[in-house]
């Protein structure tokens, strides 16, 4: 412990040796040189952490400057600050464009996969893959798997469908149930049709091909159409064979625009097809078709009453032979086999539609008296259930009689529009 002879000596010792502790005389004993040093220490302010600018007179000035970088309102900046901000904006825009490009690329890849345009697999490969999954899931025995594998190879080699997804004899039971329903005033059906459902090999992309098979199942019962299409009885072409037939039509000059859109190739792919490919296929066999384009709803609630009236006129008209109608909308296609004209206070029309997504087990319930009344609900489509923005229909309109008709059919004719604008 140090002892001092006077109070001023004690104060001087504390101010020099213990300046970090508040000195009783610090506020009183402070030289002009000390004041200058303190002011210089206060003025030592760091650089801006955003733009690295220096020379701020106080921490308050620095804080105010930093706020200008993050202010939502425009502020006056120096040329250096403006250049930095422009570079920052440019970099952010570049990053945003890159993220958008990657997102669009991913969406395009998903779209290509959805429509079978990614060249990943074909009917046979998907069949084997899905059948293997069915075995693992206990839905199919190993013996059934090998039996189906052999049938698949034979069918693909011969180009003939194995008919496992086909259900025949539907129209008789449908008519009985429909006409026995209280509010049905009249039932009008196509002449004949079989249902073809999706299988292990085409689930998710083959609806267009299955609807072609339904249409062909009707045409093969008419002598004139059959002579143009087939070389033997009950020869329903397989999906792979239909792909080859459409490619052959393209090579013969039919619908070159559609050919280009699909890359000129369908075989060994899972590419979706639509109404124009149906017209192309049938036209190549000298069968006349009409393409009906329901390009917008005809009611304020988004429904298509004009389409329903058109179908009623078609199925109720007198004709020796009446094929079903191919119906296409975004992402799916079905087959219209008839209409129900409703009576009572409601009135109106209800379509009867076969859907490839329905399994043979579901559709075959129409063949049994006990289950038919409930199973027909699968077919009935009231006006309120048809709300797609656009529909297309392919209607068989007879046989081409001249070479000129055949040549003209190679260029896809303008569709009949409902409503007419």
C-alpha positions as CSV (number, residue, x, y, z in Angstrom):
1,X,0.0,0.0,0.0
2,X,1.3,3.5,-1.0
3,X,1.2,6.5,1.3
4,X,1.0,10.0,0.0
5,X,1.9,13.2,1.9
6,X,-0.9,15.3,0.4
7,X,-4.3,15.0,-1.3
8,X,-3.0,16.4,-4.7
9,X,-0.3,13.7,-4.8
10,X,-3.0,11.1,-4.3
11,X,-5.2,12.5,-7.1
12,X,-2.3,12.7,-9.5
13,X,-1.4,9.0,-8.8
14,X,-4.9,7.9,-9.4
15,X,-5.3,9.9,-12.7
16,X,-2.1,8.4,-14.1
17,X,-2.0,4.9,-12.8
18,X,-5.7,4.1,-12.5
19,X,-7.3,6.0,-15.4
20,X,-9.7,3.2,-16.2
21,X,-11.4,3.9,-12.9
22,X,-13.5,7.0,-12.4
23,X,-11.1,9.6,-10.8
24,X,-12.6,12.1,-8.4
25,X,-10.7,14.8,-10.2
26,X,-10.9,13.6,-13.8
27,X,-13.5,16.1,-14.8
28,X,-11.6,18.8,-13.2
29,X,-8.0,17.9,-14.1
30,X,-7.9,17.5,-17.9
31,X,-5.4,19.3,-20.1
32,X,-6.2,20.7,-23.5
33,X,-4.0,18.0,-25.1
34,X,-6.1,15.3,-23.4
35,X,-9.3,16.8,-24.8
36,X,-7.9,16.8,-28.4
37,X,-6.9,13.1,-28.0
38,X,-10.4,12.2,-26.7
39,X,-12.1,14.0,-29.6
40,X,-9.8,12.2,-32.1
41,X,-10.6,8.9,-30.6
42,X,-14.4,9.6,-30.9
43,X,-13.9,10.5,-34.6
44,X,-12.3,7.2,-35.5
45,X,-15.3,5.6,-37.2
46,X,-15.1,2.4,-39.3
47,X,-16.0,1.8,-42.9
48,X,-19.5,0.9,-44.3
49,X,-19.9,-2.9,-44.2
50,X,-22.0,-2.8,-47.4
51,X,-20.1,-0.5,-49.8
52,X,-16.8,-0.1,-47.9
53,X,-17.1,3.7,-47.9
54,X,-15.0,5.5,-45.2
55,X,-14.7,9.0,-43.8
56,X,-17.7,9.2,-41.5
57,X,-17.5,11.7,-38.7
58,X,-19.5,9.7,-36.2
59,X,-21.2,6.4,-35.5
60,X,-24.5,8.1,-36.1
61,X,-23.4,9.2,-39.6
62,X,-22.3,5.7,-40.4
63,X,-25.6,4.2,-39.1
64,X,-27.6,6.7,-41.2
65,X,-25.6,5.8,-44.3
66,X,-26.1,2.1,-43.8
67,X,-29.9,2.7,-43.5
68,X,-29.8,4.1,-47.0
69,X,-28.8,0.7,-48.4
70,X,-32.0,-0.9,-47.0
71,X,-34.4,1.9,-47.2
72,X,-37.6,1.2,-49.2
73,X,-37.8,4.9,-50.3
74,X,-35.5,6.3,-52.9
75,X,-32.5,8.2,-51.5
76,X,-29.8,10.4,-52.9
77,X,-26.6,8.5,-53.3
78,X,-23.2,9.2,-54.5
79,X,-22.1,7.9,-57.9
80,X,-20.1,5.2,-56.2
81,X,-23.1,4.1,-54.2
82,X,-25.3,4.1,-57.3
83,X,-22.8,1.9,-59.2
84,X,-22.8,-0.6,-56.4
85,X,-26.5,-0.8,-56.1
86,X,-26.9,-1.2,-59.9
87,X,-24.4,-4.1,-59.7
88,X,-26.4,-5.6,-56.9
89,X,-29.7,-5.3,-58.8
90,X,-28.1,-6.8,-61.9
91,X,-26.8,-9.8,-59.9
92,X,-30.1,-10.4,-58.2
93,X,-31.9,-10.3,-61.6
94,X,-29.4,-12.7,-63.0
95,X,-29.9,-15.1,-60.1
96,X,-33.7,-14.8,-60.4
97,X,-33.6,-15.6,-64.2
98,X,-31.4,-18.6,-63.5
99,X,-33.9,-19.9,-60.9
100,X,-36.8,-19.4,-63.3
101,X,-34.9,-21.1,-66.1
102,X,-34.2,-24.2,-63.9
103,X,-37.9,-24.2,-62.8
104,X,-39.1,-24.1,-66.4
105,X,-36.7,-26.8,-67.4
106,X,-37.9,-29.1,-64.6
107,X,-41.6,-28.4,-65.5
108,X,-40.8,-29.2,-69.2
109,X,-39.1,-32.4,-68.2
110,X,-42.1,-33.4,-66.1
111,X,-44.5,-32.5,-69.0
112,X,-42.5,-34.6,-71.4
113,X,-42.6,-37.5,-69.0
114,X,-46.4,-37.0,-68.5
115,X,-47.0,-37.2,-72.2
116,X,-44.6,-40.0,-72.8
117,X,-42.1,-37.9,-74.8
118,X,-39.1,-38.6,-72.6
119,X,-38.3,-41.8,-74.5
120,X,-38.3,-43.7,-71.2
121,X,-39.7,-47.1,-72.0
122,X,-42.5,-48.5,-74.1
123,X,-45.6,-50.7,-73.8
124,X,-43.6,-54.0,-73.4
125,X,-41.1,-52.5,-70.9
126,X,-43.8,-50.9,-68.8
127,X,-45.9,-54.1,-68.9
128,X,-43.0,-56.2,-67.5
129,X,-42.1,-53.6,-64.9
130,X,-45.7,-53.1,-63.6
131,X,-46.3,-56.9,-63.6
132,X,-43.2,-57.4,-61.5
133,X,-44.5,-54.8,-59.0
134,X,-47.8,-56.7,-59.0
135,X,-46.0,-59.9,-58.0
136,X,-44.2,-58.1,-55.2
137,X,-47.5,-56.6,-54.0
138,X,-49.2,-60.0,-54.0
139,X,-51.6,-59.0,-56.7
140,X,-50.3,-61.6,-59.2
141,X,-48.7,-65.0,-58.8
142,X,-45.3,-65.8,-60.2
143,X,-47.0,-68.4,-62.5
144,X,-49.4,-65.7,-63.8
145,X,-46.5,-63.4,-64.4
146,X,-44.7,-65.8,-66.7
147,X,-47.9,-66.7,-68.5
148,X,-48.7,-63.1,-69.1
149,X,-45.1,-62.5,-70.2
150,X,-45.4,-65.2,-72.9
151,X,-48.8,-63.8,-74.1
152,X,-47.3,-60.3,-74.3
153,X,-44.4,-61.5,-76.5
154,X,-46.8,-63.3,-78.8
155,X,-49.2,-60.3,-79.0
156,X,-46.3,-57.9,-79.7
157,X,-44.9,-60.2,-82.4
158,X,-48.2,-60.6,-84.1
159,X,-49.4,-57.1,-83.6
160,X,-52.7,-58.3,-82.2
161,X,-54.2,-57.2,-78.9
162,X,-54.4,-60.0,-76.3
163,X,-58.1,-59.0,-75.4
164,X,-57.4,-59.3,-71.7
165,X,-58.8,-55.8,-71.1
166,X,-61.8,-56.3,-73.5
167,X,-65.4,-56.5,-72.3
168,X,-68.0,-57.5,-74.9
169,X,-71.8,-57.5,-75.0
170,X,-72.4,-54.3,-73.1
171,X,-75.1,-52.4,-75.1
172,X,-77.9,-54.9,-74.4
173,X,-77.6,-54.6,-70.6
174,X,-77.0,-50.8,-70.8
175,X,-80.2,-50.3,-72.8
176,X,-82.3,-52.4,-70.3
177,X,-81.0,-50.5,-67.3
178,X,-81.3,-47.1,-69.0
179,X,-84.8,-47.6,-70.3
180,X,-85.9,-48.9,-66.9
181,X,-84.8,-45.7,-65.1
182,X,-87.7,-43.5,-64.1
183,X,-86.5,-40.1,-65.4
184,X,-85.2,-41.5,-68.7
185,X,-87.6,-40.6,-71.6
186,X,-85.5,-42.2,-74.4
187,X,-82.2,-44.0,-74.8
188,X,-80.2,-43.8,-78.0
189,X,-77.1,-46.0,-78.5
190,X,-74.4,-46.7,-81.1
191,X,-74.8,-49.9,-83.1
192,X,-72.2,-51.9,-81.3
193,X,-69.0,-51.4,-79.3
194,X,-66.6,-53.3,-76.9
195,X,-64.8,-51.7,-74.0
196,X,-61.0,-51.7,-73.9
197,X,-59.4,-50.8,-70.6
198,X,-55.9,-49.8,-69.7
199,X,-53.5,-52.5,-68.7
200,X,-50.1,-52.8,-67.0
201,X,-48.4,-51.7,-70.2
202,X,-50.3,-48.5,-71.0
203,X,-51.6,-47.2,-67.7
204,X,-51.2,-43.4,-67.6
205,X,-50.7,-42.8,-71.3
206,X,-52.6,-45.2,-73.5
207,X,-56.2,-43.9,-73.4
208,X,-56.0,-42.6,-76.9
209,X,-55.0,-46.0,-78.3
210,X,-57.7,-47.8,-76.2
211,X,-60.4,-45.5,-77.5
212,X,-59.2,-46.2,-81.0
213,X,-59.7,-49.9,-80.2
214,X,-63.2,-49.2,-79.0
215,X,-64.0,-47.3,-82.2
216,X,-62.5,-50.1,-84.3
217,X,-64.5,-52.7,-82.4
218,X,-67.6,-51.1,-83.7
219,X,-66.3,-50.6,-87.3
220,X,-65.3,-54.2,-87.7
221,X,-69.0,-55.2,-87.5
222,X,-69.8,-53.3,-90.7
223,X,-68.8,-55.0,-93.9
224,X,-67.7,-51.8,-95.7
225,X,-65.5,-50.5,-92.9
226,X,-64.2,-54.0,-92.1
227,X,-63.0,-54.5,-95.7
228,X,-60.9,-51.3,-95.4
229,X,-59.4,-52.2,-92.0
230,X,-58.7,-55.9,-91.4
231,X,-57.5,-59.0,-93.1
232,X,-59.1,-61.5,-90.6
233,X,-61.9,-61.9,-88.2
234,X,-61.6,-60.2,-84.7
235,X,-58.1,-58.9,-85.5
236,X,-57.8,-56.0,-83.1
237,X,-54.4,-54.3,-83.5
238,X,-52.3,-53.9,-80.4
239,X,-51.2,-50.6,-79.1
240,X,-47.7,-51.1,-80.6
241,X,-49.3,-52.0,-84.0
242,X,-51.5,-48.9,-83.9
243,X,-48.4,-46.8,-83.3
244,X,-46.8,-48.4,-86.4
245,X,-50.0,-47.8,-88.5
246,X,-50.0,-44.1,-87.6
247,X,-46.3,-43.8,-88.5
248,X,-47.1,-45.5,-91.8
249,X,-49.9,-42.9,-92.4
250,X,-47.4,-40.1,-91.7
251,X,-44.9,-41.6,-94.2
252,X,-47.7,-41.6,-96.8
253,X,-48.2,-37.9,-96.4
254,X,-51.0,-37.7,-93.8
255,X,-51.0,-34.8,-91.3
256,X,-47.4,-33.7,-91.7
257,X,-47.8,-31.0,-89.1
258,X,-48.9,-33.6,-86.5
259,X,-46.1,-35.8,-87.5
260,X,-43.6,-33.0,-86.9
261,X,-45.1,-32.2,-83.5
262,X,-44.6,-35.8,-82.3
263,X,-41.2,-36.1,-83.8
264,X,-42.3,-38.5,-86.5
265,X,-42.1,-41.4,-84.1
266,X,-44.5,-43.3,-81.9
267,X,-43.2,-46.9,-81.9
268,X,-41.4,-48.0,-78.7
269,X,-42.5,-44.8,-77.0
270,X,-45.2,-43.8,-74.5
271,X,-46.2,-40.7,-76.4
272,X,-49.8,-39.6,-76.0
273,X,-52.0,-39.2,-79.0
274,X,-55.2,-37.2,-79.6
275,X,-58.1,-36.6,-81.9
276,X,-55.9,-35.6,-84.9
277,X,-54.0,-39.0,-84.8
278,X,-57.4,-40.8,-84.8
279,X,-58.4,-38.9,-88.0
280,X,-55.0,-39.6,-89.5
281,X,-55.3,-43.3,-88.9
282,X,-58.8,-43.7,-90.2
283,X,-58.2,-41.4,-93.2
284,X,-55.2,-43.6,-94.2
285,X,-57.7,-46.5,-94.5
286,X,-60.0,-44.3,-96.7
287,X,-62.6,-43.8,-94.0
288,X,-64.1,-40.3,-93.8
289,X,-64.1,-38.5,-90.5
290,X,-65.4,-35.3,-89.1
291,X,-63.4,-33.4,-86.4
292,X,-65.8,-31.5,-84.1
293,X,-64.1,-28.7,-82.1
294,X,-66.0,-27.5,-79.0
295,X,-63.6,-24.7,-78.5
296,X,-65.3,-23.0,-75.6
297,X,-68.2,-23.5,-73.1
298,X,-71.6,-22.6,-74.4
299,X,-73.2,-21.8,-71.0
300,X,-72.3,-19.2,-68.4
301,X,-71.6,-21.9,-65.8
302,X,-68.7,-23.4,-67.9
303,X,-70.7,-26.3,-69.3
304,X,-71.2,-27.4,-73.0
305,X,-75.0,-27.8,-73.7
306,X,-74.4,-27.4,-77.4
307,X,-72.1,-30.4,-77.4
308,X,-74.8,-32.4,-75.6
309,X,-77.4,-31.3,-78.1
310,X,-75.1,-32.3,-81.0
311,X,-74.7,-35.8,-79.5
312,X,-78.4,-36.1,-79.1
313,X,-79.0,-35.2,-82.8
314,X,-76.3,-37.7,-83.8
315,X,-77.4,-40.7,-81.8
316,X,-81.2,-40.1,-82.3
317,X,-80.9,-39.7,-86.1
318,X,-81.9,-42.6,-88.4
319,X,-78.9,-44.4,-89.8
320,X,-78.1,-48.0,-90.9
321,X,-74.9,-48.1,-88.9
322,X,-73.9,-45.7,-86.1
323,X,-70.3,-45.9,-84.7
324,X,-69.5,-44.4,-81.3
325,X,-67.8,-41.0,-81.0
326,X,-64.2,-40.4,-79.9
327,X,-64.1,-37.7,-77.2
328,X,-60.9,-35.8,-76.4
329,X,-60.2,-33.2,-73.8
330,X,-57.0,-31.9,-72.0
331,X,-55.1,-34.9,-70.6
332,X,-57.7,-37.7,-71.4
333,X,-60.0,-39.2,-74.0
334,X,-63.1,-41.4,-73.8
335,X,-65.7,-42.9,-76.0
336,X,-69.3,-41.7,-76.2
337,X,-71.6,-44.7,-76.9
338,X,-75.0,-43.0,-76.6
339,X,-77.3,-40.5,-74.8
340,X,-80.2,-40.6,-72.4
341,X,-82.9,-38.0,-73.1
342,X,-84.4,-37.1,-69.7
343,X,-88.0,-36.4,-69.0
344,X,-89.9,-34.9,-66.1
345,X,-89.4,-31.4,-64.9
346,X,-85.6,-31.5,-65.5
347,X,-85.5,-32.5,-69.2
348,X,-82.0,-32.3,-70.8
349,X,-79.6,-34.9,-72.0
350,X,-77.1,-37.2,-70.3
351,X,-74.2,-38.8,-72.1
352,X,-73.2,-42.5,-71.9
353,X,-69.4,-42.7,-71.9
354,X,-66.9,-45.6,-71.8
355,X,-63.7,-44.7,-70.1
356,X,-60.4,-46.7,-70.6
357,X,-59.4,-46.0,-67.0
358,X,-62.2,-48.3,-65.8
359,X,-61.1,-51.8,-65.3
360,X,-62.7,-54.9,-66.9
361,X,-63.9,-55.9,-63.4
362,X,-65.8,-52.6,-63.1
363,X,-67.3,-52.6,-66.6
364,X,-68.3,-56.3,-66.5
365,X,-70.6,-55.5,-63.6
366,X,-73.0,-54.1,-66.3
367,X,-73.4,-57.7,-67.5
368,X,-75.0,-58.9,-64.3
369,X,-78.6,-58.0,-63.3
370,X,-77.8,-57.4,-59.7
371,X,-74.9,-55.0,-60.2
372,X,-75.9,-53.3,-63.5
373,X,-78.1,-50.5,-62.0
374,X,-75.2,-49.3,-59.9
375,X,-72.5,-50.0,-62.5
376,X,-74.2,-47.8,-65.1
377,X,-73.2,-44.8,-63.0
378,X,-69.7,-45.2,-64.4
379,X,-71.1,-44.4,-67.8
380,X,-73.6,-41.6,-67.1
381,X,-72.2,-38.1,-67.6
382,X,-74.6,-35.2,-66.8
383,X,-74.1,-31.7,-68.2
384,X,-72.6,-30.5,-64.9
385,X,-69.8,-33.1,-65.0
386,X,-68.4,-31.9,-68.3
387,X,-66.6,-28.7,-67.5
388,X,-63.3,-28.9,-69.5
389,X,-62.6,-25.7,-71.4
390,X,-62.4,-27.4,-74.7
391,X,-63.5,-30.8,-76.2
392,X,-62.8,-32.4,-79.5
393,X,-64.9,-35.2,-81.1
394,X,-64.0,-37.5,-84.0
395,X,-67.1,-38.8,-85.8
396,X,-66.9,-41.5,-88.5
397,X,-68.8,-40.2,-91.5
398,X,-68.6,-42.9,-94.2
399,X,-66.2,-44.3,-96.8
400,X,-64.1,-42.4,-99.2
401,X,-65.3,-43.1,-102.8
402,X,-62.8,-41.2,-104.9
403,X,-59.0,-40.8,-105.2
404,X,-59.5,-37.0,-104.8
405,X,-61.1,-37.5,-101.4
406,X,-58.2,-39.6,-100.3
407,X,-55.6,-37.1,-101.4
408,X,-57.5,-34.2,-99.8
409,X,-57.7,-36.1,-96.5
410,X,-53.9,-36.0,-96.2
411,X,-54.2,-32.4,-95.1
412,X,-56.2,-32.2,-91.9
413,X,-59.4,-30.4,-92.7
414,X,-60.7,-27.5,-90.6
415,X,-62.8,-28.7,-87.7
416,X,-66.5,-28.0,-87.4
417,X,-66.7,-25.5,-84.6
418,X,-69.3,-25.6,-81.8
419,X,-70.5,-22.9,-81.4
420,X,-70.0,-21.3,-84.8
421,X,-68.3,-18.0,-84.3
